[in-house]
Amino acid sequence: MNDTRDEPHKIHEQVNPTDDTAWAYRGYHLKTSDFVSSMVHFFRAEIQRATVWRQRLDTTTNWAVIATGAALSIAFSQPNVHHGVIILNTLLVTWFLFIEARRYRYYELFSYRIRLMETDYYAAMLVPPFHPSPEWAESLAESLLSPSFPISMWEAFGRRLRRNYLWILIILGISWIGKSSLFPQPVTDLAEFVSRCAIGPIPGSVVIGMRIVYYCLMAMIAIGTLGMTDATGEILSRFGGGNELENHTKPSSIKSAVANQLPSHRRNQFLALIITDKPEPVSLHLLSELKRGVTSMQGKGMFTGKDRSILLCALTVTEVHNLKAIVAKEDPQAFVIVSATQEILGRGFSPLAVE
């Protein structure tokens, strides 16, 4: 009995176009019900994970609010309580902000996957003229095989600072000024206020200077990260200008402005160099299995003087493992080099067009 796994280039010939196969790719044949069921369960799992991390964000914010309320209650409960309690709470809130920014990056990772399925799978079902992006499955598979945060730490820190923590820090700053200037008795001049701001051996002028530097730094981060839109967000489009429905309904001037503001995500791309003595079977296998074109060049060993073929194949991150498996099967003695590329233009990748 022949094993079809040994003949991957014949897989597509065995598919009956009249059957109920919804997903025939790389040897997998899933019925429509199987594929839909898998996607539904996967979507629910990603929603659950995103919900859990969203709840963790709210938990960290609650910690900051409760800690702030407790610190202010202690500071203003008695006139002789030192204003350093408010400064200590400010440092604690900053640490909560750092923790929340780190959690927000995980939330954005799962949110990115959800947006992929919402925009390119479910939207295609609801709006018949809307066609799924040809690379959405590759993008989703890449996120599963090589998870990476779609948002930087700076952007996450700035977002959470602007949405929640900036107001908490402003309240703490105003409370610190009020505590230092009004208790136990209102100050009469600037010199007295500066002396009250001292903390132990640290002069009041140094404490005031550090507070000013701290708030200026927070303001710079909040403003400086406004233009960062690397993450998809909860309501942002997944690709900048990549939505077909949006491109057909918006004027060109509006589309260009929107494209400059929305984030853009591109899959990792690689170039494989295969040095082999069996170029024909390797090329045919790559062409039938990966559906990737192969370019052949001739080379000669420096010391052996033996002629060998050099195959060039452009591919994505999800196809690297399959390429290595194919080459190892056809020519175990082959030499393979896989290197990352800055950009690949042409069929199967980004369109070769000058904007």
Secondary structure as UniProt FT lines:
FT   HELIX           4..6
FT   HELIX           8..10
FT   HELIX           12..14
FT   TURN            17..18
FT   STRAND          21..25
FT   TURN            26..27
FT   STRAND          28..31
FT   HELIX           32..77
FT   TURN            79..80
FT   HELIX           84..117
FT   HELIX           118..122
FT   HELIX           123..126
FT   TURN            128..129
FT   TURN            134..135
FT   HELIX           136..145
FT   HELIX           153..160
FT   HELIX           161..165
FT   HELIX           166..182
FT   HELIX           190..196
FT   TURN            200..201
FT   HELIX           204..224
FT   TURN            225..227
FT   TURN            233..235
FT   TURN            240..241
FT   HELIX           244..249
FT   HELIX           252..261
FT   STRAND          269..276
FT   HELIX           279..289
FT   STRAND          295..300
FT   TURN            302..304
FT   STRAND          307..316
FT   HELIX           317..319
FT   HELIX           320..330
FT   TURN            332..333
FT   STRAND          335..340
FT   TURN            347..348
//
